Each structure stands twice: as C-alpha cells, then as structure tokens.
Amino acid sequence: MKLTVFGIGYVGLVQAAVLAEVGHDVLCVDVDANKVERLNQGYIPIYEPGLENLVKENHAAGRIRFTTDAVAGVKHGEIQMIAVGTPPGEDGSADLKYVLAVAETIGREMEGPKIVVGKSTVPVGTCEKIKIRIAETLKARGREDLAFDVASNPEFLKEGSAVADCMKPDRIIVGTGSPKTEAVMRELYAPFNRNHQKMIVMDVRSAEFTKYAANCMLATKISFMNEMANLAEELGADIEEVRKGIGSDPRIGYHFIYPGLGYGGSCFPKDVRALIKTAEGVKFDARLLRAVEERNNEQKSVLFQKVERRFKGDLKGRTFALWGLAFKPNTDDMREAPSRPLMEALWKAGAKVQAYDPEAMQECQTIYGLRDDLMLCGTKEAALRRRVADRDRMEEFWRAVLRRDEGSLDRAAHLRRPQSLRPEGRRQARLRVSQHRQATGPGLGCVDKCRVRSEPVFICNFAEIDGVDLKPRWPASKAWLLQ
Ligand SMILES: NC(=O)c1ccc[n+]([C@@H]2O[C@H](COP(=O)([O-])OP(=O)(O)OC[C@H]3O[C@@H](n4cnc5c(N)ncnc54)[C@H](O)[C@@H]3O)[C@@H](O)[C@H]2O)c1
C-alpha cells in the first residue's frame, strides 16, 4: 500500500520503517530539512535498537524514502499518517499546531480520496478538529467533492524497544466508524495480525482516550510505587522486598513497580498533564492524576535532597559521578529525564558532574553544551575516576606529602589513586542491576553493557565509593562519590 508519514520522530520513523519492512511503499515527510538530508545519507537521527539496519535496508530497497516536499507526500499515499509532535502548550494541554498544520497541508494539496490517520497522541476530539480543518481547506479551494476520512490509530511503542514493539504489537487500536476505513486499516496492518488478531476497532473518541488512559495508568503505577518507597524508608521497611512481595500477586504483577526518581521522557509527563487539562475542560477534577503528577515532580528532587543532607549542604567543589542520562535505557532521549533536575541542582550547589551514558552523551552535550562542571566520560569507569578538575585537592595532597603532614595526608589519602568500585560494591551493583533489568520509566539510567549478559540494563543509580555511605534503604539511591 502507498503510505505517507508526516513527522519522522521516534514514532514516525520507527513505524514507517516497520511498515516498509512488511512491504508497504512509504514516503516520509518532515519539515526538518537537516534531518531529511541526513536520513537520505544513511544517518539515523535517533538511537533505537535495530532501527539503523531496518531503515538502511528498506531505504536501499526503495520502500522508504524521505522528503521535505509535503506536496509530494500528499500525492503519494492513499493513507496519510500524522505522527508529528504534540508538545505541551503553556498551560499543559497538548499543543495541536503541528497536527493541524499537516491537516491543512493535506486539505490544500489532495487531489484524490485520502484516509488520514492520527498516530500522534492527541486529546479526545482532535480527529474531529482534523476533519474540520481539512473540510474547511477543501471548501476554500472549492473542492468539497474530494472524499476523505479521519481515523485514530494511537501508537503504543516504548522508546528503547520501539522497533520490537512495532514489529510485534500487543494491540493495534483503530478508531473509526467507517467500515471502508476499517478495511483499509486491516489491510495496512494485516502482516501483524497473522498469528492472532491484534486489531481492536472502536469509535474515534474512545481510541484517542485509550492512549491517554494507558499512559496515565502506567504513570500512576510508578508514582504509587515511589510513594510506597518513600514511606517504606520512613518506616524502616525495604521497598525491594516489598516490590517482590506485591509483584508476585498476578493482579498487581512485576511490571512498572520499580521505585526510582520519577518518570520522564516525552510521553508520560506531558500526557498526564494533558489529560488533567482535558478533564478541566469538561469541569472534571482529575484528583488522582494531579496527585500522580505532584508525586512525580517531587520525586525528581529526592536524590538531590539525600545527597545534600549527607554532606550537610556542603556540595561546593565536590564531584559526583552519574551513570545514566537518558530517561530510560536503550534510548538517547533526555526529555524530562530525572538526570536533568538532579544535575542542575548539583551545579547550582557548586558541584561538578562526571557522567556516563552509552547512548545519550551526544544529546546531553547538545542540551548543556560545554561547561566546566560537566564532564562526559567515555566509559562508566572513567566517570568514577578522579580528574584534572580535582587539581586543587591533588595539590593539597602533594603539599601534605612534602610537609610530611600526617593529618592532611590522611584526609587526602584517597586521592592517591583513581578510585574504583570496591568488590562488595560491585557485587551489590550487579545484583541491583539485574533486579532492575526490566525497570521502566523512573529514574536515572545506569546502563551497563559490560557486566550483565551484554544486555544494556537500567538502574536508578548513584552508588558510593571510598567508604562514604549514603545509607539508602531505597535501592535506587546509592551514590558513588568521588571526593
Ligand atoms: N516517543 C514516544 O515514545 C511516543 C510513543 C507513543 C506516542 N508518541 C506520540 O507520537 C507523537 C510524535 O512523538 P515523537 O516522539 O515521534 O516526536 P518527535 O518530536 O520525535 O518527532 C516529531 C517530528 O515531527 C516533525 N514535524 C513537525 N511539524 C511537521 C509538519 N508540519 N510536517 C512534517 N513533520 C513535522 C518534527 O520535525 C519532528 O521530526 C507525539 O504525539 C507523541 O506523544 C510518542
């Protein structure tokens, strides 16, 4: 089938590549000329496991192409898929300007029947708005004779496993009231339904709402667990044991009950906020969702508060090692990542950060640029090593050596060699890493490619070095301390 995808972001690019892989003829349109040019040269702008090969192979086979030419895009596909961003507006509601801009382009350029598919996460009623925008544009052209329909087809992929999720979706939600549109969508997704029927067809508004309800449910699980973790710490209970205890109940399950530093990324925070706003629009007080968001916002400062308490507020000149920058493993996405408020708070307090992440270093550099208090390290071990930045303390050490000043020597002794993880620390880290292997959403990512089955893993992570213990009962809050 001929398909046009507007927006080559995480969703658009992955879905386009997967649909090309099963044989569809896909033309991708984006307003970002630089991104399009680089894609045409074989450079993949985002990191997702398996994506690079998928795009390159299908590009070479001519099944996926990239352009900025929206006119060609509208001409190409009988299906016009909208996968552009829906960032939060100033009041937290979803900003639909990109979605409606595409709708207008379709209305302006279409010359034959089209099925417009809303793939972006959009508030209930947006497909209706897309319909109105296209109809108005056609009317202005005097082309009301042109037939079109608008369906909702929200995306449920997870960053970090986006290709696998799209190749083997748990479900394909399609919102439409039209049997003809339903038949076209069934044909589009037929290759994914061979084993058993994954497609669930419902009305448009319910499909739009399903996406928000799913993300809000997951965000609620995370905030609930974070609340339990904080409370467990006060009560002297070990949340890790509690997690195992409750996860074993099949009604609760093990997924999404890892405590951490709060959910981040481009979806949960904005979607929870957007649904709160949508609810306000119909004078409904989404009390639970407001609490979920509040808990999440507070959670992002928990680790900094622990660090600050441990050092009695004296963070100036200290260096902290940070493993994990992305909002979760296997991605370079740092949108609303908990690492950001943490680093920013450390910097504000005069501390320095040495960070490592296998995928997100470039993204981190793009966001923060070059700064004296941020050093991005090539390996996770390097992030733990003493640096030139510690020159003052080294000088203090050497001066003490020269003076044979035992007291100062003792104080500065740990600076003599690059500090490394103590064996028991390593063992514990490994244990925690494996416990957190499937962690989702929350926290800082410690992605360790070397030790745990060569599989990148994720852990909320700060650990401790050189005998300085933050005494965390909360497993996600160990800190490796450099000085
Ligand atoms: N990222 C995820 O994990 C995920 C998962 C499910 C659903 N979603 C939803 O899918 C949508 C897209 O998310 P994303 O993360 O892929 O966004 P993104 O920001 O990574 O990509 C959006 C792309 O749209 C392009 N764009 C903007 N206006 C355009 C226009 N008029 N024509 C063509 N291209 C245009 C941008 O240049 C950008 O490349 C959002 O609504 C998001 O909530 C995202």
Ligand as a Chemical Component Dictionary entry (heavy atoms), coordinates in Angstrom:
data_LIG
# 
_chem_comp.id                   LIG 
_chem_comp.type                 NON-POLYMER 
_chem_comp.pdbx_formal_charge   0 
_chem_comp.three_letter_code    LIG 
# 
loop_
_chem_comp_atom.comp_id 
_chem_comp_atom.atom_id 
_chem_comp_atom.alt_atom_id 
_chem_comp_atom.type_symbol 
_chem_comp_atom.charge 
_chem_comp_atom.model_Cartn_x 
_chem_comp_atom.model_Cartn_y 
_chem_comp_atom.model_Cartn_z 
_chem_comp_atom.pdbx_ordinal 
LIG N1  N1  N 0  8.190  8.991  21.640 1  
LIG C1  C1  C 0  7.395  8.031  22.065 2  
LIG O1  O1  O 0  7.822  7.110  22.763 3  
LIG C2  C2  C 0  5.949  8.021  21.695 4  
LIG C3  C3  C 0  5.199  6.849  21.887 5  
LIG C4  C4  C 0  3.864  6.857  21.529 6  
LIG C5  C5  C 0  3.270  8.012  21.041 7  
LIG N2  N2  N 1  4.013  9.144  20.911 8  
LIG C6  C6  C 0  3.367  10.338 20.354 9  
LIG O2  O2  O 0  3.682  10.419 18.962 10 
LIG C7  C7  C 0  3.832  11.781 18.576 11 
LIG C8  C8  C 0  5.205  12.010 17.989 12 
LIG O3  O3  O 0  6.151  11.786 19.002 13 
LIG P1  P1  P 0  7.711  11.696 18.696 14 
LIG O4  O4  O 0  8.383  11.342 19.975 15 
LIG O5  O5  O -1 7.901  10.845 17.496 16 
LIG O6  O6  O 0  8.004  13.220 18.313 17 
LIG P2  P2  P 0  9.370  13.849 17.768 18 
LIG O7  O7  O 0  9.431  15.196 18.360 19 
LIG O8  O8  O 0  10.487 12.893 17.970 20 
LIG O9  O9  O 0  9.128  13.965 16.188 21 
LIG C9  C9  C 0  8.169  14.798 15.619 22 
LIG C10 C10 C 0  8.622  15.122 14.214 23 
LIG O10 O10 O 0  7.573  15.835 13.551 24 
LIG C11 C11 C 0  8.188  16.782 12.690 25 
LIG N3  N3  N 0  7.191  17.779 12.267 26 
LIG C12 C12 C 0  6.692  18.833 12.951 27 
LIG N4  N4  N 0  5.802  19.503 12.191 28 
LIG C13 C13 C 0  5.719  18.856 10.999 29 
LIG C14 C14 C 0  4.980  19.043 9.807  30 
LIG N5  N5  N 0  4.118  20.038 9.690  31 
LIG N6  N6  N 0  5.172  18.195 8.787  32 
LIG C15 C15 C 0  6.040  17.168 8.891  33 
LIG N7  N7  N 0  6.772  16.930 10.004 34 
LIG C16 C16 C 0  6.619  17.760 11.052 35 
LIG C17 C17 C 0  9.324  17.313 13.518 36 
LIG O11 O11 O 0  10.286 17.978 12.721 37 
LIG C18 C18 C 0  9.849  16.018 14.144 38 
LIG O12 O12 O 0  10.835 15.433 13.323 39 
LIG C19 C19 C 0  3.538  12.606 19.825 40 
LIG O13 O13 O 0  2.186  12.937 19.851 41 
LIG C20 C20 C 0  3.840  11.636 20.952 42 
LIG O14 O14 O 0  3.123  11.938 22.124 43 
LIG C21 C21 C 0  5.342  9.162  21.206 44 
# 
loop_
_chem_comp_bond.comp_id 
_chem_comp_bond.atom_id_1 
_chem_comp_bond.atom_id_2 
_chem_comp_bond.value_order 
_chem_comp_bond.pdbx_ordinal 
LIG N1  C1  SING 1  
LIG C1  O1  DOUB 2  
LIG C1  C2  SING 3  
LIG C2  C3  SING 4  
LIG C2  C21 DOUB 5  
LIG C3  C4  DOUB 6  
LIG C4  C5  SING 7  
LIG C5  N2  DOUB 8  
LIG N2  C6  SING 9  
LIG N2  C21 SING 10 
LIG C6  O2  SING 11 
LIG C6  C20 SING 12 
LIG O2  C7  SING 13 
LIG C7  C8  SING 14 
LIG C7  C19 SING 15 
LIG C8  O3  SING 16 
LIG O3  P1  SING 17 
LIG P1  O4  DOUB 18 
LIG P1  O5  SING 19 
LIG P1  O6  SING 20 
LIG O6  P2  SING 21 
LIG P2  O7  DOUB 22 
LIG P2  O8  SING 23 
LIG P2  O9  SING 24 
LIG O9  C9  SING 25 
LIG C9  C10 SING 26 
LIG C10 O10 SING 27 
LIG C10 C18 SING 28 
LIG O10 C11 SING 29 
LIG C11 N3  SING 30 
LIG C11 C17 SING 31 
LIG N3  C12 SING 32 
LIG N3  C16 SING 33 
LIG C12 N4  DOUB 34 
LIG N4  C13 SING 35 
LIG C13 C14 SING 36 
LIG C13 C16 DOUB 37 
LIG C14 N5  SING 38 
LIG C14 N6  DOUB 39 
LIG N6  C15 SING 40 
LIG C15 N7  DOUB 41 
LIG N7  C16 SING 42 
LIG C17 O11 SING 43 
LIG C17 C18 SING 44 
LIG C18 O12 SING 45 
LIG C19 O13 SING 46 
LIG C19 C20 SING 47 
LIG C20 O14 SING 48 
# 
